[in-house]
C-alpha cells in the first residue's frame, strides 16, 4: 500500500476543497474525462483529505452515453453553479450535434458570472461557438484543427497539449487531461503533490503547455531523413497554396529528381501524389466537420476548380465531395 503524501506546507489544511463541474456532452470521450477525474481522486488520496470534489452535469440531468456506448448517471441538469467552481466541458465525436442551444446558453450564462470554463478534447468547439474563446489562445484535438481554424478566426489556435488563458482552459484530448490536471494540482497545492499523483498514474513524461500534441514528422512517417521530414512539414503547412516539387526541392537544397527518388524510396509515392493525399485528407476533414460549401472546401485545400477537386476526391475516396457531405448529414440525423 502506498504511503499517503504529507505536504510540507499547511496549504491543504486551510484551503477549501475545489469543486469541478464535469458537464458531459453526448458522445463525449471517456479517456479525457477519466484521466481528469482520476487525477483528482488520487490527489485526494495522496493528500489524505478531500481537497477536490466533483459533480456530473448534463442536459436533461438523467443519463448520458460516451462515444464507446457506456452510460453515466448524471447528478443534475444544467443548473446554476458557484462562481468558485471550475467547469470541465467534456466533448467527443459529433461535437457540432452535441453543442445544443441549451448547452450554449448555459455556458454563456455561467461565463458571465465569472466561472472558469475548460473544454476537454473537442469541447473547445463548444466554447468557441458560445463566443467564450474570442481573442483567446486555445487548442483542440489535432483532427479538428483544420475545421476549427476555418470556422473560428477570432480564436488564437495553437497545437499545444493544453492552454490556460485566464479563466478559459482547453485541452487537445486523450491523456492531455492528465497534464492539465497535474498543472492545476501543482498550482493549488505544490509540485510535490502533483509529482506524487503522476507517480501513481505511472505517468513519467509530464507535458506542459509548451509541448505540442502530435508526434514529430519523422515519427509519423516512420522515416528519419531530415530533408524528407522538412519537405513533408512544408507541405503540411502549405495546403491552401500548394508549392511545386521544384520549389520544395530547391528549398531543402536538392534537385527535383533527387526529391522524387527520396519520396519513392521512403514513402513509395511521388511528392505530387503525397501532397495530393495531404490536401484531400484535409478536405475530407472539412467536409465531415464543418458546414463549409464544397467550393470553399476546394479553395481551402488548394483546388482552383471545383470540378478538378471532385475528380481527385472521387479517384481517392471512391465518392464525390457532395455525396460525402450528404452521407455525413444523414449519419448525424440518425
C-alpha positions in Angstrom: 0.0 0.0 0.0 1.4 3.4 -1.0 2.2 5.9 1.7 0.0 9.0 1.9 1.8 12.2 1.0 2.1 14.7 3.7 2.6 18.2 2.1 5.5 20.2 3.5 3.3 23.3 3.8 -0.1 23.5 5.5 -1.9 25.0 2.5 -4.1 21.9 2.1 -5.3 22.3 5.7 -6.6 25.8 5.1 -7.9 25.8 1.5 -11.5 24.8 0.9 -12.0 21.8 -1.4 -12.1 23.0 -5.0 -15.1 21.7 -6.9 -15.1 20.6 -10.6 -18.3 20.5 -12.5 -18.0 17.9 -15.3 -20.5 18.7 -18.0 -20.8 15.6 -20.1 -21.9 16.1 -23.7 -23.5 13.4 -25.8 -20.8 11.0 -27.2 -18.1 12.5 -25.0 -14.7 10.8 -25.0 -14.3 8.6 -21.9 -10.5 8.8 -21.9 -10.3 12.6 -21.4 -12.9 12.5 -18.7 -11.5 9.6 -16.8 -8.0 11.0 -16.9 -9.2 14.2 -15.3 -11.3 12.6 -12.6 -8.7 10.0 -11.7 -6.1 12.7 -11.2 -8.4 14.4 -8.7 -9.2 11.2 -6.9 -5.6 10.3 -6.5 -4.8 13.9 -5.4 -7.3 13.5 -2.6 -5.9 10.1 -1.6 -2.3 11.4 -1.5 -3.2 14.5 0.4 -5.0 12.4 3.0 -8.2 14.6 2.8 -10.7 15.8 0.2 -9.0 18.7 -1.4 -11.1 18.3 -4.6 -14.7 17.3 -5.2 -16.7 16.9 -8.4 -20.2 16.5 -9.8 -21.6 15.3 -13.1 -24.0 17.5 -15.0 -25.6 17.2 -18.4 -28.6 18.2 -20.5 -31.7 16.5 -19.1 -29.9 15.5 -15.8 -30.6 11.8 -16.3 -28.1 9.6 -18.1 -25.7 10.2 -21.0 -23.5 7.9 -23.1 -19.9 8.4 -24.1 -18.6 7.5 -27.5 -17.9 3.9 -26.6 -21.5 3.4 -25.5 -21.0 3.4 -21.7 -23.8 5.3 -20.0 -23.3 7.5 -16.9 -25.9 8.6 -14.4 -25.8 12.4 -14.0 -26.0 14.2 -10.7 -28.1 17.1 -12.1 -29.3 19.0 -15.1 -27.5 22.2 -16.2 -28.1 24.4 -13.2 -26.5 27.5 -11.7 -23.2 26.8 -10.0 -20.9 28.6 -7.6 -18.5 31.2 -9.0 -15.7 29.3 -7.3 -16.5 26.1 -9.3 -14.5 25.1 -12.4 -16.5 23.8 -15.3 -15.0 20.9 -17.3 -16.9 20.5 -20.5 -16.3 17.1 -22.0 -16.6 16.7 -25.7 -16.1 13.9 -28.2 -17.3 12.8 -31.6 -20.1 14.7 -33.4 -19.4 17.8 -31.3 -21.5 20.0 -33.5 -24.6 18.0 -32.8 -23.8 17.7 -29.1 -23.4 21.5 -28.8 -27.1 22.3 -28.3 -28.7 25.6 -27.8 -29.3 24.7 -24.1 -25.6 24.0 -23.6 -24.6 27.2 -25.3 -27.0 29.3 -23.2 -25.8 27.7 -20.0 -22.1 28.2 -20.9 -22.7 31.9 -21.7 -24.6 32.5 -18.5 -22.0 30.9 -16.2 -19.2 32.6 -18.1 -20.9 36.0 -17.5 -20.8 35.2 -13.8 -17.0 34.8 -13.9 -16.8 31.0 -13.7 -13.6 29.3 -15.0 -14.6 27.2 -18.0 -12.5 24.4 -19.6 -13.1 22.4 -22.7 -11.7 18.9 -22.8 -10.9 17.2 -26.2 -13.3 18.6 -28.8 -15.3 20.7 -26.3 -13.2 23.8 -27.3 -15.5 23.8 -30.3 -18.5 24.4 -27.9 -16.7 27.1 -26.1 -15.9 28.8 -29.4 -19.5 28.5 -30.6 -20.6 30.2 -27.3 -18.1 33.1 -28.0 -16.1 32.3 -25.0 -12.7 31.9 -26.8 -12.8 35.1 -28.9 -9.4 36.7 -28.6 -8.1 33.9 -26.5 -5.4 31.2 -27.1 -6.8 27.7 -27.3 -6.2 24.2 -28.5 -8.3 21.3 -29.8 -7.6 17.7 -30.9 -5.3 17.8 -34.0 -8.0 16.0 -36.1 -10.3 19.0 -35.5 -7.7 21.8 -36.0 -8.4 22.4 -39.7 -12.1 22.8 -39.3 -11.8 24.8 -36.1 -9.4 27.3 -37.7 -11.7 27.8 -40.7 -14.8 28.5 -38.5 -13.3 30.5 -35.6 -10.9 33.1 -37.0 -11.0 35.2 -33.8 -9.5 32.3 -31.7 -5.7 32.1 -31.5 -5.5 28.4 -32.2 -2.3 26.6 -31.1 -1.2 23.0 -31.3 -0.3 22.8 -27.6 -1.3 19.8 -25.4 -3.3 22.3 -23.3 -3.8 26.0 -23.0 -4.7 28.2 -20.0 -5.6 31.7 -21.0 -7.1 33.5 -18.0 -10.3 31.7 -17.0 -10.5 29.8 -20.2 -8.9 26.4 -20.5 -8.7 24.0 -23.4 -7.0 20.6 -24.0 -6.2 18.5 -27.0 -8.0 15.4 -25.7 -6.8 12.0 -24.7 -4.2 11.9 -21.9 -3.7 15.7 -22.2 -6.3 15.9 -19.4 -3.6 14.4 -17.1 -1.1 17.1 -18.0 -3.7 19.8 -17.4 -4.8 18.4 -14.0 -1.2 18.0 -12.8 -0.7 21.6 -13.7 -3.8 22.7 -11.7 -2.8 20.5 -8.8 0.7 21.9 -8.7 -0.7 25.5 -8.8 -3.1 24.7 -6.0 -1.1 22.5 -3.7 2.5 22.4 -4.9 4.7 20.3 -7.2 5.3 17.6 -4.6 1.7 16.6 -4.6 1.4 16.8 -8.4 4.5 14.6 -8.8 3.1 12.0 -6.4 -0.2 11.9 -8.4 1.9 11.4 -11.6 3.8 8.6 -10.0 0.5 6.9 -9.0 -0.7 7.2 -12.6 2.6 5.7 -13.9 2.9 9.0 -15.9 6.6 9.5 -16.4 6.6 12.2 -19.1 4.6 15.2 -17.8 3.9 17.7 -20.6 3.5 21.4 -20.3 1.6 24.0 -22.3 4.7 24.4 -24.4 4.5 20.8 -25.7 2.7 20.1 -29.0 0.1 17.3 -29.3 1.2 15.5 -32.4 4.1 13.2 -32.9 7.0 14.7 -34.9 7.0 14.4 -38.6 9.8 11.7 -38.6 7.9 9.6 -36.1 4.6 9.9 -38.0 6.0 9.0 -41.4 8.4 6.4 -39.9 11.4 8.0 -41.6 14.3 9.9 -40.0 15.6 11.6 -43.1 16.0 15.4 -42.2 15.3 16.7 -45.7 12.3 14.5 -46.3 10.9 15.4 -43.0 11.4 19.1 -43.8 9.6 18.8 -47.1 6.6 17.0 -45.6 6.4 19.7 -42.9 6.4 22.4 -45.6 3.6 20.5 -47.4 1.5 20.3 -44.3 1.9 24.0 -43.7 1.0 24.9 -47.3 -2.2 23.2 -48.1 -4.2 26.2 -49.3 -1.4 27.4 -51.6 0.4 24.2 -52.8 4.1 24.5 -53.6 5.6 22.9 -56.7 8.0 20.0 -56.3 10.8 22.0 -58.0 10.4 24.8 -55.3 10.2 22.2 -52.5 13.4 20.6 -53.7 15.2 23.9 -54.0 14.1 24.9 -50.5 15.9 21.9 -49.0 18.9 22.0 -51.3 18.1 19.2 -53.6 17.3 18.6 -57.3 13.7 17.7 -58.3 15.0 14.3 -59.4 16.6 13.7 -56.0 13.4 14.6 -54.3 11.4 12.2 -56.5 13.8 9.4 -55.6 13.6 10.2 -51.9 9.8 10.0 -51.9 9.8 6.8 -53.9 12.3 5.2 -51.7 10.8 6.0 -48.3 7.1 6.7 -48.9 6.5 4.7 -52.1 4.8 7.5 -53.9 5.8 10.7 -55.8 6.0 14.1 -54.0 3.0 15.2 -56.1 0.9 12.2 -55.1 1.8 12.5 -51.4 1.0 16.2 -51.4 -2.4 15.5 -53.1 -3.2 12.9 -50.4 -2.5 15.5 -47.7 -4.8 18.0 -49.4 -7.6 15.5 -49.9 -7.3 14.4 -46.2 -7.8 18.0 -45.1 -10.7 18.4 -47.5 -12.4 15.3 -46.1 -12.0 16.6 -42.5 -13.6 19.9 -43.5 -16.5 18.2 -45.3 -17.1 15.9 -42.3 -16.7 18.5 -39.6 -17.9 21.8 -40.9 -20.8 23.4 -42.9 -18.4 24.9 -45.4 -19.6 24.7 -49.0 -17.9 22.2 -51.3 -16.5 25.1 -53.3 -14.9 26.8 -50.2 -13.5 23.4 -49.1 -11.9 23.1 -52.5 -10.3 26.5 -52.3 -9.1 25.9 -48.7 -7.3 22.8 -49.9 -5.6 24.4 -52.9 -8.0 23.4 -55.7 -8.8 26.3 -58.1 -11.6 24.3 -59.9 -14.4 22.5 -58.1 -14.6 20.0 -60.9 -10.9 19.2 -60.5 -11.4 18.8 -56.8 -14.4 16.5 -57.3 -12.4 14.4 -59.8 -9.4 14.0 -57.5 -11.6 13.3 -54.5 -13.6 10.6 -56.2 -10.4 8.9 -57.5 -9.0 8.8 -54.0 -12.1 8.1 -51.8 -14.4 6.4 -54.3 -17.2 9.0 -53.9 -17.7 12.7 -54.7 -17.4 15.5 -52.1 -21.2 16.2 -52.5 -22.1 12.6 -51.7 -19.6 12.5 -48.8 -21.3 15.6 -47.3 -24.7 14.0 -47.8 -23.6 10.7 -46.1 -22.3 12.6 -43.1 -25.5 14.7 -42.8 -27.6 11.5 -42.9 -25.5 9.8 -40.2 -25.7 12.8 -37.9 -29.5 12.9 -38.2 -29.9 9.3 -37.0 
